[in-house]
Amino acid sequence: MKNIEKTWYRSKSIITYLLLPLSLIFWGISTVRRALFSLGILKQFKAHTPIIVVGNISIGGNGKTPFALWLVEFLQERGIKVAVISRGYGSKAPTYPFEVTSRSSVEQAGDEPYLLHSRLGCPVVIGPDREASCNYLKTNYKIDLIVSDDGLQHYKMPREIELCIVDNKRRFGNGCLLPAGPLRELPSRLRSVDLVVENGGAEDISYALESAGVYSVLTGLKSDDYPNNGIAVSAIGNPQRFEKSLQEEGIAIHDTAHFRDHHAYIKSDFSQFGDIAIFMTEKDAVKCQSFAQENWYYLKVEAQPSKMLVKQLLEILKNKEIHHGL
């Protein structure tokens, strides 16, 4: 995490106050832009399939990907044919829109879309032009629902349902908009979404990230025989949550290495660690499998929703007439 990002989750500092004028400009631009869409001056594209947006109002580290994985499986279990679209941050696809398949590399797809496809098996299409991604799905698949991984602030994209993920620990940081703080929009935006879903904590509408075991990065298989100590390596928005989860698994952390979110790992990134066991997240592991060592492991986590979250989500799906069979 860059030094400026560290100030987002502390008491306001001199750096925060120096950046506030830029945050004011950011607020003005984003407010005007949203108003233009609300007034119909700027037009949304026409979607032929209902879209659920899973997003947030802050930058990274909210635990959104595990929730998106759970949500798609939840919908699939109810007979709904689902596809996922994503901007594909960090991807290097030959063309866009790009469908992530079993033949795609993590470099082409980006870490999160690659993980989504490998876990879910449903169509996953990436590209900065979400209209083009939706049209690609319309042409190539017969689906009932599109889940947009992020895109809450992409107002050109229509949506039937907005789900906003809030991290119960970091919340809204110092409460400031970018770049003085981590927020893309002010917390007042939460009043207009269909459901605010808290990651962790004791809120009625929430989910917990629970361990699903330790796996080998090299083979992708669950490991029951792994060291009880090692180095925690991560390139995610909130590495402290991951490191705490490792400790809860009984793994002692000798040292940590933090890379920028979505960092594209190369073999030399790990040369400093020698033969010590390495533990990482599943999102990190998909980028390291081609050069992984036998003593590299990842912690798999799954979202466990509260009963109220499931109840509220089903109610919203019925009210929006997303799927009449629910």
C-alpha positions in Angstrom: 0.0 0.0 0.0 1.4 3.4 -0.9 2.0 6.0 1.8 -0.9 8.1 0.6 -3.2 5.2 0.9 -2.1 4.5 4.5 -3.3 8.0 5.4 -6.9 7.0 4.3 -7.4 4.7 7.3 -5.8 7.0 10.0 -6.9 10.2 11.6 -6.7 13.1 9.2 -3.2 14.3 8.6 -1.5 17.2 6.9 -1.5 15.1 3.6 -5.3 14.7 3.9 -5.9 18.4 4.2 -3.5 19.2 1.3 -5.5 16.8 -0.9 -8.9 18.1 0.0 -9.1 20.6 -2.8 -8.6 17.8 -5.3 -11.3 15.8 -3.5 -13.6 18.7 -3.9 -13.0 18.7 -7.7 -13.6 15.0 -7.8 -16.9 15.4 -5.9 -18.0 18.2 -8.3 -17.2 16.1 -11.4 -18.9 12.9 -10.1 -21.9 14.8 -8.8 -22.5 16.6 -12.1 -22.0 13.4 -14.1 -24.5 11.4 -11.9 -27.0 14.3 -12.2 -26.8 14.2 -16.0 -27.7 10.5 -16.0 -30.5 11.1 -13.6 -31.9 13.9 -15.8 -31.6 11.8 -18.9 -29.1 14.1 -20.6 -26.6 11.3 -20.6 -28.2 8.0 -21.6 -27.7 4.5 -20.3 -27.3 1.8 -22.9 -30.1 -0.7 -23.4 -29.5 -4.0 -21.6 -31.4 -7.0 -22.9 -30.7 -9.0 -19.7 -31.2 -7.8 -16.1 -28.0 -6.7 -14.4 -27.1 -7.0 -10.7 -24.2 -4.8 -9.7 -21.9 -5.9 -6.9 -19.8 -2.9 -6.0 -18.7 -0.6 -3.3 -18.1 3.1 -2.7 -14.5 2.8 -1.6 -11.3 1.6 -3.2 -10.4 -2.1 -2.9 -10.1 -4.5 0.1 -13.8 -4.9 0.8 -14.0 -8.7 0.3 -16.2 -8.3 -2.8 -14.9 -11.2 -4.8 -15.8 -13.9 -2.3 -19.3 -12.4 -2.1 -19.6 -12.4 -5.9 -18.6 -16.0 -6.0 -21.2 -16.9 -3.4 -23.9 -14.8 -5.1 -23.5 -16.5 -8.5 -23.6 -20.0 -7.0 -26.7 -18.9 -4.9 -28.4 -17.9 -8.1 -27.3 -21.0 -10.1 -28.7 -23.3 -7.4 -32.1 -21.7 -8.0 -32.0 -22.5 -11.7 -31.0 -19.0 -12.9 -28.6 -18.9 -15.8 -26.0 -16.4 -14.8 -23.0 -14.7 -16.6 -20.5 -12.3 -15.1 -19.0 -9.1 -16.6 -16.0 -7.3 -15.3 -13.8 -4.5 -16.3 -10.9 -6.9 -16.0 -8.5 -4.6 -14.2 -4.9 -5.5 -15.0 -5.8 -7.8 -17.9 -3.9 -8.0 -21.2 -6.4 -9.6 -23.5 -5.8 -9.6 -27.2 -9.2 -8.0 -27.9 -12.2 -6.7 -25.9 -14.7 -7.8 -25.0 -12.8 -11.0 -24.0 -14.4 -14.2 -22.8 -12.4 -15.9 -20.1 -12.2 -19.7 -20.8 -10.2 -22.6 -19.6 -7.7 -21.7 -22.3 -7.2 -18.2 -21.1 -4.2 -17.2 -19.1 -4.4 -15.2 -15.9 -2.4 -12.5 -17.7 -5.1 -12.2 -20.4 -8.0 -12.3 -18.0 -6.8 -10.5 -14.9 -6.7 -12.2 -11.5 -10.3 -11.8 -10.3 -12.0 -12.7 -13.6 -9.7 -15.7 -13.9 -10.6 -16.8 -10.4 -14.3 -16.2 -11.0 -14.3 -18.4 -14.1 -12.2 -21.2 -12.6 -14.5 -21.4 -9.5 -17.9 -20.9 -11.2 -17.6 -22.2 -14.7 -20.2 -19.7 -16.0 -19.6 -17.3 -18.8 -17.2 -14.5 -17.7 -16.6 -11.6 -20.1 -14.2 -8.7 -19.5 -13.7 -5.3 -21.0 -13.8 -1.6 -20.2 -16.9 -1.2 -22.5 -19.6 -3.0 -20.5 -22.2 -2.4 -23.2 -20.0 -4.4 -25.6 -19.6 -7.2 -23.0 -23.4 -7.4 -22.5 -23.9 -7.5 -26.3 -21.4 -10.3 -26.6 -23.3 -12.3 -24.0 -26.6 -11.6 -25.8 -25.1 -12.9 -29.1 -23.4 -16.0 -27.7 -25.5 -17.2 -24.7 -29.0 -17.5 -23.5 -28.9 -16.2 -19.9 -31.3 -14.9 -17.3 -29.1 -12.6 -15.4 -25.8 -10.7 -15.5 -23.7 -10.1 -12.4 -21.4 -7.1 -12.8 -18.3 -7.4 -10.7 -17.9 -3.8 -9.7 -19.4 -1.0 -11.7 -21.5 0.8 -9.1 -20.3 4.1 -10.4 -20.6 3.2 -14.1 -23.8 5.0 -14.5 -24.0 4.4 -18.3 -24.7 0.8 -17.4 -28.4 0.1 -16.4 -29.0 -2.1 -13.4 -32.0 -3.8 -11.8 -30.3 -4.3 -8.4 -27.4 -2.6 -6.7 -25.6 -4.5 -3.9 -23.0 -2.4 -2.0 -20.3 -4.2 0.0 -18.9 -2.4 3.1 -16.0 -3.7 5.1 -16.9 -3.7 8.8 -13.4 -3.0 9.9 -12.2 -0.3 7.6 -15.7 1.1 6.9 -15.2 4.5 5.0 -11.7 5.3 6.3 -11.2 8.9 7.0 -14.5 9.7 5.3 -13.0 11.7 2.5 -13.4 11.3 -1.3 -10.4 10.4 -3.5 -7.6 11.3 -3.4 -7.7 12.6 0.2 -9.5 9.4 1.2 -10.6 6.0 -0.1 -14.2 6.9 -1.2 -15.5 7.0 -4.7 -18.8 8.3 -3.5 -20.0 9.7 -0.2 -21.7 7.4 2.3 -25.0 9.1 1.5 -25.0 7.0 -1.7 -25.9 3.9 0.4 -29.4 5.2 0.8 -30.1 4.6 -2.9 -28.8 1.1 -3.3 -31.0 -2.0 -2.9 -29.0 -3.6 -0.2 -25.9 -2.7 1.9 -24.1 -5.9 2.7 -21.5 -5.8 5.5 -18.4 -8.0 5.2 -17.9 -9.2 8.8 -19.4 -7.7 11.9 -22.7 -8.4 13.5 -25.1 -6.6 11.2 -28.3 -8.5 10.2 -27.4 -8.2 6.5 -23.9 -9.4 6.4 -21.6 -12.3 5.5 -18.5 -13.7 7.1 -15.4 -14.9 5.3 -14.7 -18.4 6.6 -11.7 -20.7 5.9 -12.3 -23.5 3.4 -8.8 -25.0 4.0 -5.2 -24.6 2.9 -4.4 -25.6 -0.6 -1.2 -26.1 -2.6 -0.4 -23.3 -5.1 1.5 -25.8 -7.3 -1.3 -28.5 -7.6 -4.4 -26.6 -6.6 -5.3 -29.5 -4.3 -6.2 -29.3 -0.6 -3.3 -29.9 1.7 -3.7 -31.5 5.1 0.1 -31.5 5.7 1.5 -28.0 5.6 3.9 -26.0 7.9 2.5 -24.1 10.8 4.7 -21.1 10.1 5.9 -19.1 7.1 5.8 -15.8 5.2 2.5 -14.2 4.3 2.6 -12.7 0.7 -0.3 -10.7 -0.7 -1.3 -8.2 -3.4 -4.7 -7.3 -2.1 -6.4 -4.2 -0.7 -6.6 -5.3 2.9 -3.7 -7.7 3.7 -4.3 -7.5 7.5 -7.5 -9.4 7.2 -5.8 -12.2 5.3 -2.9 -12.3 7.8 -5.4 -12.5 10.7 -7.1 -15.4 8.9 -3.8 -17.3 8.7 -3.2 -16.8 12.4 -6.7 -18.2 13.1 -5.7 -21.3 11.2 -2.8 -21.7 13.6 -0.1 -20.5 11.1 2.6 -18.3 12.7 3.7 -15.5 10.4 7.4 -14.9 10.5 7.3 -12.0 8.0 5.0 -10.3 5.5 5.4 -9.0 2.0 2.8 -6.6 0.6 2.5 -5.8 -3.1 0.1 -3.4 -4.8 -3.4 -4.7 -5.4 -3.6 -6.8 -8.6 0.3 -7.0 -8.8 1.4 -9.2 -11.6 3.8 -11.6 -9.9 7.0 -12.8 -11.4 9.3 -15.5 -10.1 12.0 -13.0 -8.9 9.5 -11.4 -6.5 10.0 -14.5 -4.3 13.8 -14.9 -4.6 14.3 -13.0 -1.3 12.4 -15.6 0.7 14.6 -18.6 0.1 13.1 -22.0 1.1 10.7 -20.7 3.7 7.1 -21.7 3.3 4.9 -19.1 1.6 1.2 -18.5 2.3 -1.0 -16.3 0.0 -4.6 -15.7 -1.0 -6.4 -17.6 -3.7 -6.4 -14.5 -5.9 -2.6 -14.3 -5.6 -2.2 -18.0 -6.1 -3.7 -18.0 -9.6 -1.0 -15.7 -10.7 1.8 -17.8 -9.3 0.9 -21.4 -10.2 3.3 -21.5 -13.3 6.4 -21.0 -11.1 5.2 -22.1 -7.7 7.3 -24.2 -5.4 6.1 -27.2 -3.4 6.0 -25.3 -0.1 3.8 -22.5 -1.4 0.2 -22.5 -0.1 -3.0 -20.5 -0.3 -5.9 -20.0 2.1 -9.2 -20.5 0.4 -12.1 -18.6 2.0 -15.8 -18.6 1.3 -18.6 -16.1 2.1 -21.1 -17.4 4.6 -24.2 -15.2 4.5 -26.5 -14.3 7.3 -30.1 -15.6 7.2 -31.4 -12.1 6.9 -29.1 -11.4 3.9 -30.5 -14.5 2.1 -34.1 -13.5 3.0 -33.7 -9.9 1.8 -32.0 -10.9 -1.4 -34.7 -13.4 -2.3 -37.3 -10.7 -1.6 -35.6 -8.2 -3.8 -35.3 -10.8 -6.7 -39.0 -11.5 -6.4 -40.0 -7.8 -6.2 -37.9 -7.0 -9.3 -39.4 -10.0 -11.1 -35.9 -11.1 -12.0 -37.0 -14.8 -12.0 -40.5 -15.9 -11.5 -39.6 -19.3 -10.3 -38.1 -18.0 -7.0 
